[in-house]
């Protein structure tokens, strides 16, 4: 019984789809289900198929039909034994004697080639063939026939040998590779692979390896084993990359042992060089020696670059020992010397070496440059007297200078260097220990010694209202600088904030909004958007004081009605200000730029900003709505989850005798409450309540606040409005802090009563204070607080407003 199934292409816009595969389910074929969505099988000796499904249900449906035809349970993952009866008849078990190979003669080369080709599809056949080749020394006999065929110019025999040697590679056996890659055999193996039957003329790989490719010992290698290993690795790498044909999908895994052979050879080479202290000492001595000629130095740098590239094959523990060895040998001072040279190729190789060091251990590089800044005289004895006395010749400044001075029109090197700088200044990979914090130390060093070098091209190009140079390469460079500065704004907090405000960096950056290159103008806008996104009032005051929305508004108006990225990015920035209700910026934009923006009606952003501004003004003018949000934006306390009964109990437990007229009632922190206060007798509470009711009208009519303002509160008065006092933080109740019990200026201690004023003031406080937060829903919460205040019992309200 057999069953046909079809696979159609659903992307073809036809009613039935186009036929991609038609296959008959053979009762004797081994089908295998993998990963719940894949079915694989073989239909011929060298014809493997795989059917992949987007969903498990589709795979299960086809699998059930296959199992139905073959009479198998659908729960199995394979329907037949991989070794069919014909194989069992042709080959015995693994315990039986190995495969008998034909005699190694010219007349039987075709038979040998067919045997190798027929053995590759079956793992069992490959194993038997590999054992036979190992035990009989067959490879050396085949290579002897190769010389005979070349001498006789027997092209047919050479073609057969090509197929045989290629098949031996696909056997994927380390023992066979050891024979083929030995000093006596490897060139003959390469010679066999020159005679590809698909080519009209043989390749000349041996000629290239012996005449063109030259082995240079930049530092003499005394170990013959190490030298032989280097030769072998180069030739095997050449075979893998240039000689062997590109493997098909089904042959890729068959060359895994070849990859491993090269990998372990590189590990051995690195280990042997690392152990040779004399070799490394001579290497770094010649690198930094002024007497070394440029050609020799270039060879040394290229060798060191390849040496570091080989180290990437090491395991983490061995790689750690490798870089520690290079560090102890003085690789960073040597790189500093090399980077200061005029040869562009040498500097490029040195940059690659530096990238290996930064990617492996940025802390090691940071520690070096900080020590260099602290002790310039001890940077390196190999530096010239001029470099020792010049404080700006720091390794990290050399990197920045090379980034700025990159001559490549596409700035390929500058992009690489910018990535390295970003890694070095990234706080995420900086260490923090009990004794010191790498972030604080390194960022302090960077902003003191290096930031002026990084921003030099930006400041030099933005002295006027428009960029002084606006060519493509300069624009690309400034875009890289802005990208790094934007990263600093996001991750460096006060370091970059001080630098931007003190050096007026944002104003200079916004000059680039007038660039003819849209990508650079967008980089400048992104920089400002990142600053506004922090919602930092220091930044906001700086922006308002310098009127730094003007370049943005100009760019928006100059863009006109074009619907592009610039238009969308600017609108998004103003929308952020509106949604986040940044009051200071909202007022600044409307007061200064509303006339320019009021006609923009295809979005509601600017009208929404105007509405926010008007609501804010209305609250300020209306005494009932003013709750001093301008102070509370960044100093707002939020109620915790305590119940109303808990809050009332706190109010009740406050002794009237401890209160002065007009003093704010602030619930004590949970940590400072004692059980006696919480468990006061109810009779005492009733007496206080009666006393309070007799004084209620008197308290409400009071117009003066007596005493002195507590340093643990913020006070703001406006004519005809309420005065709100909010505690700075519940954490201020710590002993000795302002606002803590028993400290000067705290409630309940001498000198804590507010001074009298001529304003009518109602002092309101909130219970359940948990911490400083900033919420976008201030309007709703304050309205709710006012409603609750209006519904409080008269006695409690009097107590709150007394």
Secondary structure, DSSP 8 states (H G I E B T S, - for coil): --EEEEEEETTS-SSS-EEEEEEEE-TTS--EEETTTEEEEEEETTEEEEEE-SSHHHHHHHHHHHHHHHT--TT-SBSS-SS-HHHHHHS--TTS---------GGGHHHHHHHHHHHTT-HHHHHHHHHHHHHTTHHHHHHHHHHHHHHHT-HHHHHHHHHHHHHHHHT--HHHHHHHTSTTTHHHHHHHTT--TTSSS---HHHIIIIIS----SS----HHHHHHHHHHHHHHHIIIIIS----TTTGGGGHHHHHHHHHHHHHHHHHHHH-HHHHHHHHHHHH-TTS-HHHHHHHHHHHHHHHHHHTTS-HHHHHHHHHHHHHHTHHHHHHHHHTSS-HHHHHHHHHHHHHHHHH-HHHHHHHHHHHHH-GGGS-TTS-HHHHH-TT--HHHHHHHHHHT---TT-HHHHHHHHHHHHHT-GGG--B-SS-BHHHHHHHHHHHHTHHHHHHHHHHT-SSSS-S---HHHHHHHHHHHHHHHHHHHH-THHHHHHHHHHTHHHHHHHGGG-S-HHHHHHHHHHHHHHHHTT-HHHHHHHHHTTTTHHHHHHHHHHTT--SHHHHHHHHHHHHHHHTT-HHHHHHHHHHHHHHHTT--SSSHHHHHHHHHHHHHHHHH-TTT---HHHHTSSEEEE-S--HHHHHHHHHTS-GGG--TT-------TTT--HHHHT--HHHHHHHHHHHHHTHHHHHT-----S---TTEE----TTS-EE-EES-GGGGSTTSTTSTTSTTSTTSTT-S----SS---EE--SSEEEEE--TTHHHHHHHHHHHHHHS-HHHHHHHH-
